[in-house]
Amino acid sequence: MPLYDFECRACRHFFEALVRTGTVPECPECHSQDLERQLSTFMMTSAEHNRELVRAERKKRLPKHKAEQHEEYQHALKEHLDH
């Protein structure tokens, strides 16, 4: 099953679809079958690319992590001051 990139001619939505032989894909937004297959780009996984993905995920999670750390610190401080 090849993976293809498509642009819907009806609503201009871009999407990927696994296409089995003998099936006609449809747009997930408007369900039109008037699609234009795009040049697919593929990505080779490399160590540097993996490191970049990890950095991006850490950056995305950092604000939540900082908030959790602050909450834990405040809880520990309150317990310490209460005793």
Secondary structure as UniProt FT lines:
FT   STRAND          3..8
FT   TURN            9..11
FT   STRAND          14..18
FT   TURN            21..22
FT   TURN            28..30
FT   STRAND          35..38
FT   HELIX           47..82
//
